[in-house]
């Protein structure tokens, strides 16, 4: 017999794995950007020497998991970012594969939430998740389970103790509307 999960603690459903080609992709982007700038050309040898160490640390810091209630993400070496996005706040999951990403066998999964701070921006961008299309579907399925469960619970749970109060409140609103209508 299995124990039921505690309602206060979220269970991990899926932990995303990241493609090691991210390191090659980032190296190519940094070198390409440096080549386009005059000052950057001087940085290229240093990046090629020390960049590998930094990229290994960065890759080791990447973490993303889907729980029963949220999507958790962590990355960074010098500047660490940790995000927890509740599944019921996720509005859109955009899957993107540009020509450069496709060349490296990578893709980007962009997550947009309700109430995000920048218009047209994304809350989280995950580059290089292995089987990112499948991971996206798992996130969408879990989000739908959470939002369906929430709507069923709120609509199907009648308030037995509050029925009298609800009727009184509605009656007061009706009387107020009738008084307003008479004045118009």
N, C-alpha and C positions, 0 to 999 in steps of 0.2 A: 504494500500500500504506500503510495507516494504522499508526502506531506504537501499541503497547500502552501504556496508562497505567501509570505507575510505581505499584507497590503501596504505596509509602510516602507518596505525596501524593494527597490526595483531589481529584477533579475536581468543578467546579461543574456541577450539572445544571440547576438553575433558580434564577433570582434573582427574588424576589417584588417586585412593584410595589405601592406603597401609594396608596390613593385620597386625593386632596387634600381630600375632604370631611371628613377627620379633623380638620382645623383648625376647621371650622364646628362639628363635633360637640363638640370640646373646649371651644370658646368657649361654646357653649350650656350644657354641663355646669357650667363654672366660674361663669357668670352665674347659672344656676339655683341653684347651691349658695350663692352670695353673697346672693341674694334671700331665701333661707330663713333666713339669719342676720342679726342686727341689725348686727354689726360688718362683715359682708361687703358690705353695701350701700355703704359708704364706699369699698370697694376696686373696685367695678364700673367707675367712670370710668378709673381707672388701668389696669385690665385691658384695657378697650376701646382705650386708647391704646397701651400697651406690649405687650399680649398678642399682637398681630399679628406683631411682630418675633420674639418668643419662639417662637410657633407655627411661623413659617417656618423658624427654626433647628432646631426639634424635628423638623419634617417632613423637612428635609434630612438629619437624622442617622439616620432610620429605614433600616435595612438588614436584610434577611433572605435567606439563600441556603440551598438544599438542595445538599449535596455527596454524593458517593458513599458517605460514611461518617457524616455528621453534619448537623445543622441549626444554622446559625450566625445569631445575631441581635444587633443593636446598636441602641441608641437613647439619647437623652438630650442635654441641653444643659449644665445645671449639674451634674447627677448622671448620669454615663454608666454604662450597663449594657451589658455584652457577655456573651453566653451562647453556649456551644457544647454541644449535646446530641447525644451519640452516638445514631445511629438504633436500635441494638439495645437501648437503654435506654428508648425511648419505649413506654409502655404504652397510652396513649389519646390520641386527638386529638378534642376536642369542638368541634363547630361550633355557635355560638350567635348567634341574631338576636332581640334583644328589640324591643319596639315603637319605642323611641327610635332604636336602631341601624338598624332597618328604615326608619324615616322618613328618615334620612340616607343610606340605601343602603349601609350598612356591616354588617359582621359581625365576630364575634370567633372566633378559633381558639385554643383552650386546649390546651396540651401538658402531659401528665402523664407523669412518668417513674418508673421503678423506684427505690425508695429516696429519694423526695423527702422533704424535711425536715418539712413541715407536713402533718398528716393532713387529707385532704380538700381541700388547696390545689392550686394548679397551679404548675408549674415555669416556664411561660412563657405569656403571653397576648399574642396578636398581633391588634391591632384594625386593620381597614381594608385588608386585603390584597385587591387586585383579583383577581377570580376565586378567592376563597378556597376554595370547594368543590373546584375543580380542583387547587389547590395542596395541599390536604389529601390528595386521592387520590394525587398524585405522591409525597408524603411517605410515605404508607402503602405504596404499591407498592415504593418504594426500601427501606423498613424491612423489608418482607417478603422482598425479594431478599437483603438482608444477613443476616437471621435464618435463612432457608432455606439460604443458602450456608454459614453457620457451623455449622448442625446437620448438613448433609451432609458437610462437611469433618471434623468431629469424629467422626462415626459411621462414615464410610467409609474413614478412614485407619487401617489396621491398623498397630500398632506391632510391626514385625518384630524389632527389637532388644530390645524390652521384653516380648515374649511369655513368655520364660522367667522373667523377674522377676515378671510378673503371675501366672503359675501358682504360683510359690513363695509369693507374698503370699496368694493365695487359699487355698493349702494350709495356711499358717500360721493364717489366720483360721478355717478349718474345724476344725483341731486345737484351737484355743482354744475355739471354740463347743462342741466335743465334751467338753472338760474341764469347762466350765461346766455342761453338761447332766448330767454324772455327779455333780457336787456337789449338784445340785438334787434 
